[in-house]
């Protein structure tokens, strides 16, 4: 990994831009904490209308009030969404498609990390189901709205941890053998492949897609990791959530990216990913498998 992720990953500063988002609507999953919260904080200060999405409305409301008080922008709403339940995703998308006239930026930020083995309501392995399949389904249900609102963007949160996993087409739910770290890596690798496939299928539209590695960030995602003393050792080399949000913000607003799609970004610029993350044949197989698992036909993007 040394030739891909260097020490600069740990010392990326705060990106600066005066670009405004007045009149733009943004949906951010997992928006009440960590990178999602800091992304919300940044974009709302630029004048965007933010739809904060989280499974716990009480926690989301606390974050919403805090950000409104700080920014002065009242144009923040919260909506409930449980990415571990396809029914919840479908209900959420139905409400958005009925009530929201335009959607300019979709940020698929929410996730779980290295949790004990469990399954979603639809019997998908939790990390693959929440981090990848849930966002795959959500994006498919909102894609027509994004097309009507173009120019529009989709930002998918990946991770350098994509190098930990492989796509096991015959056992994506890790039923035969579960390893939390590898399952997490598989879900993040899937996100990069999803982004590549989506960019190709959207090439004749004004909707673009980007995969983002935020860096090694101090967030609640690591609550399932028993790292003990190691956390104290590596903490000086990790990013704050504010710094971790910078590449997401960059991909959401940088004008030059209107002509780019499908790439992998880190530290507010293009970033190299593993060979497995550039395997377009696997990306297409994964796309087809995902549609079958979710029982959907994404013909509108073909």
GIDA-V386998 format. One record per run of one state. SS is the DSSP state (hx for helix, st for strand, lp for the rest). FROM is the first residue (numbers start at 1). TO is the last residue. Records with the same first field share a line. If there is no record, write none. Layout:
SS: FROM-TO + FROM-TO
This chain:
lp: 1-6 + 11-24 + 30-33 + 46-48 + 55-56 + 72-75 + 81-85 + 100-104 + 109-118 + 120-124 + 149-151 + 158-159 + 165-179 + 202-206 + 213-216 + 218-219 + 225-228 + 238-238 + 240-240 + 245-245 + 254-254 + 260-262 + 267-268 + 271-274 + 279-279 + 295-298 + 302-302
hx: 7-10 + 34-45 + 57-71 + 86-99 + 126-148 + 160-164 + 180-201 + 220-224 + 229-237 + 241-244 + 246-253 + 255-259 + 275-278 + 280-294 + 299-301
st: 25-29 + 49-54 + 76-80 + 105-108 + 119-119 + 125-125 + 152-157 + 207-212 + 217-217 + 239-239 + 263-266 + 269-270
